[in-house]
């Protein structure tokens, strides 16, 4: 057992100061060996982040406390180590990279100096040697123009570059253990792929043990040697990647895997001759920076976007961050005003209507937002939130509240939830409430702006199912904006691929997602993590189908 | 799957994020401040019942008497009972404190909501606010009082005006960040009118910071009123206010320091209590402050 870099044995972590407080982590045991990547998988609230913070000794003082078990790093007990010793161990023996590199870096210090701080604190190297070391490390994480980036502030760098800086900082002292807490979740798929490859390569060169925390089965399939599945603070299953993906023994793991949407598009629905409900013609949005002296910088967020959506169909807009997909959605719902082009809603041009004239048309198009925790007013009861729209359009309060109860049942929540407040619901339930609110106005078009991206896979699957069912029942048209090709493959009839504000490729989902014509679409599909696995059927996708 | 099941029905149906007043007794010091302020308020409200003498009755034969059974704190230079004057003096101070807090919050809230939501009005309003903030508040108050004559109401207005910009800016900043919240955009897309959005979705966010700001405005208004009176620019000298009593007592400080001591003590106690309560309110209503204490 000498090559166990990290040995967590029967660890429990509880809330509060008393030993009998509720357990967040309940008796988990994990080992990570040298040169090995262990993926800790679980849905939100499963305790995977708490586990990593316990190892690093970064638990919030006073609220969470390890109450039992042991955590050994190369044989040294960490739970009883002094703060001083832990400080020494961090960076030299163990290091961590976080999900959001922008908040993990200090915005007012150049990145080179931030890496330098680590070296200054833990080594006796002089300034010149340190600089040389840092530049070497930056080359190793494949940053371009290292001299320039050395002196750059974090906001000058892209998300991927920032994450590379974080990795360089973590690995500069060659720690034995690297903890990566969802390091690619905030990144685009193509960047994600690069970062995953980078971590793999660095691990091979340095022999680091990696504890990789993620909720994304695709990422697991890309990077893991072994997998540990967590649920509600307990370890459900551990095993080699192949074992867990092929022959999951526990019910929970099976459910988790079968919830992962497949990249293979669902069977196409027959073409319809239903009327067109939504049309965007040459839609454009340019952000102008106003300066005191005339024209400032211009940013084209959307350029000549044309799309049509028929009743009862689902149109997906896919693209990476900054591709303009959300801008298009917001222009269509008129949360922002397009600078050119037009939007026709049920045959009526709405892009040039004033706020007042737009009012009667608003109810025909409704939007569901990404973040279920922020899209419901925490101070307004669920029923009132849902009833707000109908009341605005002249429905009496009593009728609107009655309708709210029906809608809650339609989205799979008990009708008496009307009197509760949003904080009493989970993320998936809140998203159901947001959908109920959007449906309260009987819209022709439902715009879902990354509506399932913030949800756990199992919940995601349920919400997608709900949307599908609602579409079948009400004949509503859905404009589905997502960065996730898997989700797009499962719900969309047609897909629009966007890049830099322009439409790159457009067509039936089955066509675009299996036989892409454009290089950009191909690269997106290539970068989709875990595309070699058909998770729901516990087997690899036939190589022919994947590369076709 | 059970992951997405409803929370147990035992969870009480509560209105979240509504300011609660439990913090008033959270620590012994805060509790003491609350009791102290309540006592001062009670004494001043019941002044006609409690005060042993008429606070404005002149008795030249009883000038500058030391404390005795008849005059518990002695008398001032005109033979008026100091205790009665101090008790009555608190009425003006508290009235001005609470009145100017309420007034500045009402006006500042309206200005802040409007300028937080309308870009065009914002630049005009905020420049006016900048102008107001550029003037020293005491100077502005003296100018207002001397232009319109001294009475409780003009003093109240004079003290309130310089406080408005601070409240308006606070509200504006809250509104600016809250209007970016998706639930506000959701309200726009379900066709809610602007007044409805402001009242229902934006205004509630400002309540907690306003309660905190209100206590500070209250404390500083009481102090400003005392300063104005002390400078002779405030309410006319025969009306007892803490500031007036101290201003008159100043000339006799060497003979009878208690003329300054007692009103000064009450003034300090009142302001200290209000500030302590304000701090406690901020800690209780701002979750970030709670985290800092690691609770």
Interface residues (C-beta under 8 A of the other chain):
Chain A: X43 X60 X61 X62 X63 X255 X333 X335 X359 X362 X363 X365 X366 X367 X369 X370 X371 X374 X375 X376 X377 X378 X379 X380 X388 X389 X392 X393 X413 X414 X417 X419 X420 X421 X423 X424 X425 X426 X428 X429 X434 X437 X438 X440 X441 X456 X458 X459 X462
Chain B: X1 X3 X4 X6 X7 X11 X13 X14 X15 X16 X17 X18 X181 X182 X183 X185 X186 X187 X188 X189 X190 X191 X192 X193 X196 X200 X201 X204 X294 X295
